[in-house]
Amino acid sequence: MTDKERWPQWLKDADTEDAIVTIDEDCRVVWHGGTWKDGVWEGGLWKSGIWEDGLWYYGTWLSGLWLDGTWQDGLWINGIWKGGTWKYRT
C-alpha cells in the first residue's frame, strides 16, 4: 500500500480508519478498504470499505457499504446504500 506521504492533501485531511490505499501510475487514489469517517472525496476508485459520512465529490464506486453522507457526482457500480443524500452537481 502507498505511504501516506504520497497521499493527496484532501485524503490526508480526511478522517479515516485502517485505510488501505494505493496511488496508481496516473496518480489516481485507489481505496481498497478501511473506514471513511468524514471528509471530502475528490476522485479516484473506491473498491471496498465502509463510508460513514462525508461528501463524495466524484469518482467511481465499485463496492462497499455507504451509511451516510452526500453523493455529489460519480459512477456507482455496486454496493449497499443505507442512508444519505444523493444529488448531482449542477
N, CA, C and O of each residue as an XYZ file, in Angstrom:
360
protein
N       0.830     -1.175      0.000
C       0.000      0.000      0.000
C       0.881      1.246      0.000
O       2.056      1.199      0.361
N       0.299      2.326     -0.402
C       1.048      3.569     -0.578
C       1.279      4.277      0.752
O       0.372      4.377      1.579
N       2.488      4.762      0.948
C       2.847      5.542      2.113
C       2.000      6.816      2.152
O       1.780      7.443      1.116
N       1.530      7.197      3.328
C       0.671      8.382      3.471
C       1.336      9.657      2.974
O       0.646     10.619      2.638
N       2.636      9.678      2.924
C       3.341     10.858      2.410
C       2.986     11.131      0.947
O       3.047     12.276      0.499
N       2.616     10.095      0.207
C       2.273     10.249     -1.210
C       0.795     10.548     -1.431
O       0.386     10.826     -2.558
N      -0.011     10.494     -0.378
C      -1.438     10.769     -0.500
C      -1.664     12.236     -0.855
O      -0.906     13.095     -0.404
N      -2.690     12.545     -1.654
C      -3.032     13.945     -1.892
C      -3.540     14.589     -0.591
O      -3.998     13.890      0.313
N      -3.458     15.901     -0.505
C      -3.808     16.591      0.730
C      -5.247     16.321      1.160
O      -5.511     16.175      2.354
N      -6.183     16.252      0.214
C      -7.589     16.025      0.587
C      -7.773     14.685      1.300
O      -8.633     14.557      2.171
N      -6.972     13.695      0.934
C      -7.049     12.389      1.581
C      -6.377     12.429      2.956
O      -6.874     11.826      3.907
N      -5.265     13.130      3.060
C      -4.609     13.296      4.357
C      -5.524     14.022      5.341
O      -5.511     13.730      6.537
N      -6.320     14.973      4.836
C      -7.206     15.767      5.686
C      -8.440     14.993      6.153
O      -9.070     15.380      7.138
N      -8.789     13.923      5.473
C      -9.986     13.154      5.810
C      -9.792     12.372      7.108
O      -8.671     12.041      7.495
N     -10.906     12.089      7.762
C     -10.909     11.252      8.959
C     -11.134      9.812      8.498
O     -12.239      9.456      8.087
N     -10.094      8.989      8.567
C     -10.168      7.605      8.103
C      -9.671      6.662      9.200
O      -9.008      7.073     10.152
N     -10.014      5.398      9.031
C      -9.541      4.385      9.970
C      -9.137      3.135      9.190
O      -9.910      2.619      8.383
N      -7.937      2.662      9.435
C      -7.416      1.454      8.788
C      -7.476      1.535      7.260
O      -7.776      0.543      6.595
N      -7.195      2.700      6.716
C      -7.271      2.909      5.269
C      -6.213      2.090      4.534
O      -5.035      2.088      4.891
N      -6.674      1.398      3.499
C      -5.782      0.661      2.606
C      -5.878      1.359      1.253
O      -6.887      1.244      0.556
N      -4.832      2.077      0.889
C      -4.852      2.966     -0.268
C      -3.614      2.755     -1.117
O      -2.513      2.560     -0.602
N      -3.808      2.794     -2.416
C      -2.683      2.865     -3.341
C      -2.897      4.080     -4.238
O      -4.008      4.595     -4.367
N      -1.815      4.516     -4.846
C      -1.861      5.577     -5.848
C      -1.367      4.936     -7.138
O      -0.238      4.451     -7.206
N      -2.231      4.936     -8.177
C      -1.839      4.256     -9.415
C      -0.894      5.125    -10.250
O      -0.562      6.244     -9.856
N      -0.462      4.604    -11.404
C       0.525      5.319    -12.221
C      -0.007      6.634    -12.786
O       0.777      7.482    -13.214
N      -1.334      6.816    -12.793
C      -1.933      8.078    -13.227
C      -2.179      9.018    -12.055
O      -2.885     10.017    -12.196
N      -1.601      8.704    -10.898
C      -1.733      9.480     -9.660
C      -3.167      9.487     -9.139
O      -3.567     10.420     -8.443
N      -3.938      8.464     -9.469
C      -5.314      8.345     -9.006
C      -5.340      7.544     -7.705
O      -4.646      6.536     -7.572
N      -6.145      8.004     -6.752
C      -6.325      7.292     -5.488
C      -7.161      6.039     -5.733
O      -8.197      6.091     -6.395
N      -6.697      4.911     -5.191
C      -7.466      3.665     -5.224
C      -7.648      3.218     -3.773
O      -6.686      2.875     -3.086
N      -8.898      3.231     -3.328
C      -9.244      2.845     -1.956
C      -9.613      1.369     -1.965
O     -10.586      0.969     -2.604
N      -8.823      0.555     -1.247
C      -9.025     -0.896     -1.228
C      -9.817     -1.377     -0.017
O     -10.399     -2.461     -0.050
N      -9.845     -0.592      1.040
C     -10.555     -0.992      2.243
C     -10.297     -0.052      3.393
O      -9.445      0.834      3.318
N     -11.047     -0.258      4.462
C     -10.965      0.606      5.628
C     -12.255      1.379      5.792
O     -13.243      1.120      5.106
N     -12.233      2.339      6.718
C     -13.431      3.127      7.018
C     -13.158      4.602      6.759
O     -12.179      5.170      7.242
N     -14.043      5.197      5.989
C     -14.041      6.645      5.749
C     -15.022      7.230      6.736
O     -16.229      7.021      6.608
N     -14.528      7.958      7.718
C     -15.380      8.502      8.767
C     -15.955      9.866      8.393
O     -17.121     10.133      8.683
N     -15.174     10.729      7.763
C     -15.655     12.048      7.343
C     -14.584     12.705      6.488
O     -13.398     12.396      6.610
N     -15.007     13.601      5.637
C     -14.097     14.324      4.770
C     -14.691     14.471      3.389
O     -15.851     14.131      3.155
N     -13.882     14.984      2.472
C     -14.319     15.215      1.094
C     -13.516     14.315      0.164
O     -12.295     14.438      0.064
N     -14.212     13.411     -0.511
C     -13.585     12.524     -1.502
C     -13.537     13.282     -2.818
O     -14.576     13.674     -3.348
N     -12.329     13.491     -3.350
C     -12.170     14.317     -4.537
C     -11.812     13.527     -5.786
O     -11.272     14.096     -6.734
N     -12.095     12.257     -5.808
C     -11.904     11.484     -7.024
C     -11.005     10.290     -6.841
O     -10.142     10.254     -5.964
N     -11.231      9.318     -7.693
C     -10.459      8.093     -7.639
C     -11.374      6.893     -7.756
O     -12.504      6.995     -8.233
N     -10.869      5.763     -7.314
C     -11.574      4.495     -7.417
C     -11.759      3.903     -6.026
O     -10.789      3.691     -5.297
N     -13.011      3.638     -5.664
C     -13.341      3.014     -4.375
C     -13.665      1.556     -4.655
O     -14.668      1.252     -5.300
N     -12.819      0.656     -4.170
C     -13.022     -0.773     -4.428
C     -13.823     -1.464     -3.335
O     -14.620     -2.356     -3.628
N     -13.627     -1.072     -2.084
C     -14.313     -1.725     -0.972
C     -14.088     -0.905      0.288
O     -13.135     -0.131      0.379
N     -14.971     -1.081      1.251
C     -14.816     -0.397      2.521
C     -16.132      0.130      3.036
O     -17.195     -0.142      2.478
N     -16.042      0.896      4.119
C     -17.222      1.469      4.767
C     -17.134      2.989      4.709
O     -16.125      3.584      5.087
N     -18.201      3.596      4.235
C     -18.316      5.060      4.189
C     -19.305      5.457      5.276
O     -20.493      5.150      5.182
N     -18.810      6.149      6.321
C     -19.683      6.547      7.420
C     -20.322      7.900      7.191
O     -21.505      8.077      7.485
N     -19.561      8.873      6.667
C     -20.094     10.217      6.462
C     -19.100     11.008      5.628
O     -17.938     10.624      5.500
N     -19.559     12.104      5.067
C     -18.700     12.974      4.291
C     -19.336     13.323      2.964
O     -20.501     13.013      2.712
N     -18.552     13.972      2.119
C     -19.002     14.406      0.802
C     -18.220     13.662     -0.268
O     -16.994     13.751     -0.327
N     -18.927     12.935     -1.105
C     -18.337     12.265     -2.271
C     -18.479     13.234     -3.424
O     -19.579     13.453     -3.931
N     -17.371     13.811     -3.834
C     -17.403     14.833     -4.868
C     -17.484     14.215     -6.263
O     -18.302     14.644     -7.076
N     -16.667     13.233     -6.547
C     -16.734     12.473     -7.792
C     -15.796     11.276     -7.705
O     -14.961     11.202     -6.803
N     -15.931     10.347     -8.632
C     -15.104      9.151     -8.659
C     -15.950      7.947     -9.024
O     -17.113      8.083     -9.403
N     -15.357      6.765     -8.906
C     -16.047      5.516     -9.231
C     -16.122      4.635     -7.988
O     -15.110      4.356     -7.345
N     -17.336      4.203     -7.664
C     -17.603      3.333     -6.519
C     -17.883      1.936     -7.051
O     -18.886      1.718     -7.729
N     -17.000      0.988     -6.746
C     -17.179     -0.386     -7.214
C     -17.974     -1.237     -6.231
O     -18.824     -2.024     -6.647
N     -17.713     -1.091     -4.933
C     -18.371     -1.928     -3.937
C     -18.112     -1.353     -2.556
O     -17.131     -0.639     -2.347
N     -18.984     -1.661     -1.624
C     -18.789     -1.215     -0.258
C     -20.107     -0.905      0.407
O     -21.175     -1.126     -0.163
N     -20.023     -0.387      1.627
C     -21.183     -0.053      2.436
C     -21.222      1.456      2.667
O     -20.302      2.025      3.256
N     -22.284      2.094      2.203
C     -22.482      3.539      2.371
C     -23.509      3.728      3.477
O     -24.655      3.300      3.342
N     -23.102      4.372      4.577
C     -24.000      4.556      5.713
C     -24.653      5.929      5.740
O     -25.837      6.031      6.058
N     -23.916      6.988      5.415
C     -24.464      8.338      5.447
C     -23.515      9.269      4.709
O     -22.373      8.905      4.427
N     -23.979     10.447      4.404
C     -23.172     11.436      3.710
C     -23.881     11.914      2.468
O     -25.065     11.642      2.269
N     -23.147     12.631      1.628
C     -23.715     13.198      0.409
C     -22.932     12.720     -0.801
O     -21.716     12.897     -0.885
N     -23.643     12.115     -1.730
C     -23.081     11.708     -3.023
C     -23.340     12.857     -3.987
O     -24.491     13.167     -4.295
N     -22.274     13.487     -4.460
C     -22.405     14.649     -5.321
C     -22.392     14.262     -6.800
O     -23.218     14.746     -7.573
N     -21.471     13.401     -7.192
C     -21.333     13.047     -8.605
C     -20.380     11.860     -8.715
O     -19.541     11.642     -7.840
N     -20.515     11.112     -9.774
C     -19.627      9.983    -10.000
C     -20.382      8.795    -10.561
O     -21.534      8.907    -10.979
N     -19.712      7.662    -10.563
C     -20.266      6.437    -11.113
C     -20.396      5.396    -10.004
O     -19.394      4.988     -9.417
N     -21.629      4.965     -9.714
C     -21.906      3.935     -8.714
C     -22.098      2.627     -9.467
O     -23.009      2.516    -10.288
N     -21.255      1.637     -9.201
C     -21.343      0.338     -9.868
C     -22.125     -0.658     -9.009
O     -23.067     -1.292     -9.485
N     -21.729     -0.790     -7.742
C     -22.341     -1.783     -6.875
C     -22.069     -1.397     -5.430
O     -21.108     -0.680     -5.150
N     -22.890     -1.857     -4.527
C     -22.680     -1.596     -3.117
C     -24.006     -1.551     -2.387
O     -25.065     -1.761     -2.978
N     -23.935     -1.273     -1.094
C     -25.130     -1.184     -0.262
C     -25.269      0.250      0.227
O     -24.365      0.791      0.864
N     -26.411      0.860     -0.080
C     -26.721      2.237      0.323
C     -27.694      2.167      1.493
O     -28.808      1.665      1.343
N     -27.280      2.666      2.661
C     -28.137      2.652      3.847
C     -28.796      3.999      4.107
O     -29.915      4.037      4.618
N     -28.146      5.093      3.776
C     -28.708      6.413      4.046
C     -27.816      7.501      3.513
O     -26.665      7.263      3.143
N     -28.361      8.698      3.477
C     -27.609      9.838      2.993
C     -28.383     10.576      1.926
O     -29.578     10.347      1.740
N     -27.701     11.462      1.226
C     -28.297     12.301      0.201
C     -27.634     12.017     -1.130
O     -26.408     11.998     -1.236
N     -28.445     11.797     -2.133
C     -27.947     11.549     -3.496
C     -28.319     12.743     -4.344
O     -29.502     13.020     -4.546
N     -27.318     13.455     -4.843
C     -27.598     14.588     -5.723
C     -26.443     14.750     -6.700
O     -25.325     14.305     -6.440
N     -26.724     15.377     -7.799
C     -25.691     15.655     -8.791
C     -25.366     17.130     -8.791
O     -26.227     17.975     -8.547
N     -24.108     17.426     -9.069
C     -23.704     18.816     -9.213
C     -24.409     19.411    -10.406
O     -24.716     18.715    -11.373
N     -24.663     20.692    -10.335
C     -25.228     21.396    -11.495
C     -24.369     22.576    -11.837
O     -24.668     23.304    -12.783
